[in-house]
Amino acid sequence: MKKYKILISLTGDNTNHWKNQLKEINNLKINEIALFLECYSYNERKKIYLSLKKSCVKSIPLIHIRNDMSKKELIYLEKTYKPVCYTIHESSFRYLGGWNGFYPKLYLELNYDNKIPKNVQIEKIGGFCVDISHFQSAKKRKSREYYYTIKHRKNKFLFLCNHINGYDPKNKRDIHTITSLRDFNYLKKIPGFIFGEIMAIETENSIEEQLKFREHIIRILK
């Protein structure tokens, strides 16, 4: 059986959110997490970095970065937490020049809006970070992102990491606040090549809830 590292994550979009999650992480003495910085400005990120430095977190294998992050920030994160992958969006290809030297560690998260910019070239970077609910949404909507992903399915080295959240079959979209473990049941039907070695739970839920989600996901993958 393939071995997976399933990480709980520091997420959210406001100060109270990440502070509450980090408080839980410290209380539970969790030393390895994933980090989602997409919704945080530079000033807020500085606060997060300072608080993380004082926390029990020692390793962050997956970090979701945003387009205004400097190479200096990536160097700091690299030295401090030894990430294996930095995940980016399609729009991030316009900013690759600022991250020179990090290309092999950049992994693309596709959306499901049926649009892939012409400058998106997976060959320029490390590979895919398949957001699994996005993949399911793209498949059901028959959007371009689905076909772009499966076109590369034989290149297993491209599929290193994932974001995992819930899926709404009625609206064919992702769910980031989980209300039922059933929101993860779609994972049972996902083809094996999609799953990478490093998976980050990307939900707005508490760390305690994320730990329950992780146990459920482990059961599904087995």
N, C-alpha and C positions, 0 to 999 in steps of 0.2 A: 504493500500500500504506500502511496506517495505521502511524504511527510509535509505537514503544513504548519506554519507559524501563524496563529490567529491572534491578532493584537486588539486589545481594547484601545480606545482613542480619546485624545483630548480634542474636542470639536467646538461647536457653538459659534455665535456671532456677536457676543457681548462680554463685557468684563465679568459680570456675575457668573455667567455660564462657565467659562473656563476656570475661574477661581473655585467654583463649587466642585467641578470635576477633579481639579488638581488636589483639592482638600481630601476628596475620597481616595484618590490615588495614594496620597501620603498616609492616610489612615489605614489603608489596606496593604501598605508597604509594597506596592507594585513598582518594580524597577525597570520594566520594559513596556513601552507603549508606542502607538502611532500618533502623529501630530498633524492636524489639519489647520493650516494658517490662512486659507483662502479668504476668509471673511474679516481678517484683521489688518488694520493699517500698520504702518511702520511703528508709530508711537505705541500702539497696543502690543505689537510683537516684541518690542523692547521689554515691556512689562512681563510678558510671558517668558522670555528668555531668562530674565532675572529670577522669576519665581521658580522656573524649572531648575535653575542652577542650585537653588536652595532646597530642592525637593529630593525625594529618594529615587527619582528617575535617573538611570545611568545609560540606558540604551534606547535609541529611537530608530528602528530599522527602516521605517517608511515615513516620509514627510511630504505632505501635499503643500506645494509652494504656490505663490501667486506671482503675477507678472511684474509687479513693482519691486520684487525682492532683488537685492544686489548680490553680486558675486561674493562680496565681503561677508554677507549674511550666510551664504552657503558654506563658505570656508569656515566660519565660526561653528556652524552646525556639524560640519564634517569632522572637525577636530574634537568637538565636545561629545557627540553622540554616535559617531560612526554609522551614519545611515547607509543602507544598502541601495535604496532607491528614493528618488524625488519624483513625485507625480505631478503632471502638468495637464493643461487643457489644450485644445486645438488652437486657440488664440495665442498660446504661449510661443508658437513657432516664430512669431514676429519679434520675440525678445531673446531668442537663442544666443545672439551675439554677445549679450551681457553675461552669459553663463559658460563661456568658452572654457573647456577643460572638464566640464561636468556632463557633456553629452551622453557618454555611455551609462550614466546613472539616471538619466531622465526617462520617464515612462509615461506614455500618453493615455489619458482618460478621454474616451469619446463620449459625446452626448447621443441623443437620438432625435435630433431635429431635421434629419435628412439633408444635412449640409456638411461637406468636408472641404475646407478651404484648399486651394490649389497648392499652397506652400506646405501643407502637412505631408511630411515624408517620414514614415516610420524608420526608414533605413538610416536617417541622420542621428537617431538617438538609440537608447537601450532597447526599447520595445514598447509593449502595451502594459498599462495598468488597467485591466478590464474592470470597470465598475459593473458588477454582475447584473444589477437591476437595470442599468442602462442597456446592457447587451440584450436582456430579455425584452425590454421595451422596444428596442430597435428591431428585434426579430419579429415581434408581433405586429409592428407597424410597417415591416418590410422596408425599412429605411436604409440609406446608403452605409451608415455606420456598421450595420450588421454584416453586409456583404464585404466591406473593407476588412473587417476583422477575420471572418472565416476564410478569406482569400489567403491569409497568412498562417492558417492553422497547422501546416506541416512544419513550420519553423518554430519548433517548441521553445527554443532559446529566447524568443521574443516575449513569451508569456511568463513573466517572473512574479508579478504581484497583482493584487486586486483590492478594490473597495467593495465592502459588502453592506448593503442596507436592504430594506424591505421592498416588496413589489406589489403594486395594486393592479390586479388583472382586469378590473372593470375599466379603469382609465388608462391602462397600459403605460404606467409611469412608476417612478421610484418613490419610496417612502422613507423619510429620514427621522420621523418620530414613530417608533414602533409601539403598537398597542396590543399586539397579539403575536405569539410565536408562529402563528400560521402565515404571517407576512414573509417568513423565510422559506416556506414550503416549495416555492418555485425553484429553489436550488437543486432539488432532486432531479430536475429535468435538464439541467445545464450540461453541455458536453464536457468531457473531462479535460480537453486541451485548454479550456478557458481558465482553469484553476492554477494559480501560481503557487510558489512556495511561501510567499509572504502575503497575508491578507489582513486588511485593517477594517474593523467594524466602524462604519461611518454613519452614526446615528446621533441624534440630539439627546438621547436618553442618558440617564445617570450611569456612573461606572458600575454600580451594583447591578443595574439592569443589563448593562453590556456583558457582564460576566455570565449572566444567565443565558443571554443570546449566544455567547461563545460556546457554552456547553451544548446548546441545542444544535448549533451549526456543526460542531464536531460529530454529534450523533448522526446528522444527515450525511456528512461526508464519509462516514464509515459504512 
